[in-house]
């Protein structure tokens, strides 16, 4: 699978920051390696390792699908205090592979454990014992195909041999490219913030382009920080900040069997000790983590399969946040809305339809809708200033905003999505060919 170079090098909207790749550099306690296991029958990188030579605290949120990939089952069955390695493969989801898929991961974990223990002996003054349970896996690709154990296992020695103890922008780019499937662009984000008076880094990479919908929004997201935070605080931070980021996006309404977002804390920054999730000295970190997650989530939507439009749906003044979320996703997941926007048709009747089927309380004479700043509906009637020509011109933009004011309360929610194009059909019709 080649990379779509024209899409990779261009972006129609500076607001998406799709070409504004931030300068992710070295993060203490983390090492990275990427190689080709020939999973695509090509030389592209398709196997990536993140190695924490002194271990890392961690927390994960996984798909809510009732059918789990074997790597998610593996990750859930291991309960270590620290993680020493995350290995991600593309091309194969290791889902619906049963015993063969799970045992493959057991055997690969054994190989990784053995090889990393040798590296510990060679590189560390005080080597630690890395067990298979200290290893997590991320898998993404086609569901139901036999997991390529031999190809991946045979490349573990090369993967570990190529570990880079010092990262730079190119190594991060190599890792972000290495976890892509139908993505056309790598997805990276970073923030720097303070815990107390100490500067800390938060870096992130992600992949996702199709089969994207909440329930832990096929999406993989990996966040790395040099902060020193315990597992329980990391879990609370991640759970809180996933709701309006990865759980606020939808490309096609489909939830993968493989979704995972994990945060790793290497503990290499000597900041004031944090013992409570409610500690106010965590506020800057909390907000910066949200920025990284939202940046990555938006990049996933902007790179949705065949997408030409990035769509923001703001729902205001509902009785509950759940109502706002239902309405926003009803609009975001409507094929009729998404195709109208693709065709640059300001068919506001389709938005009305999507609101009406959202299973929420709607008082029609309180309902207002705007496309960007263009008033379309006001208090249940077509606005007297509405001009179809102006609305059609607005729809030519790469970034579209739909604002819905329900008028039944004071709760809000924002969802991000993309349009449906002929290219979306082509990509998914040809996915396995």
Buried (B, 14 or more C-beta within 10 A) or exposed (E): BEBEEEBBEEBBBEEBBBEEBBEBBBBEBBBBBBBBBBBBEEEBBBBBBBBBBBBBBBBBBBBEBEEBBBBBBBBEEBEBEBBBBBBBBBBBBBBBBEEEBBBBBEBBBBBBBBBBBEBBEEEEEEBBEBBBBBBBBBBBBBBEBEBBBEBBBEBBBEBBEBBBEEBBEEBBBBBBBBBBBBBBBBBBBBBEBBBEEBEBBBBBBBBBBBBBBBEBBBBBBBBBBBBBBBBEBBBBBBEEBBBBBBBBBBBBBEBBBBBBBBBBBBBBBEBEEBEEBEBEBBEBBBEBBBBBBBBBBBBBBBBBBBBBBBBBBBBBBBBBBEBBBBBBBBBBBBEBBBBBBBEBBBBBEBBBBBBBEBEBEBEEEEBBBBBBEBBBBBEEEEBEEBEEEBBEEBBEBBBBBBBBBBBBBEBBBBBBBBBBBEEBEEBBEEEEE
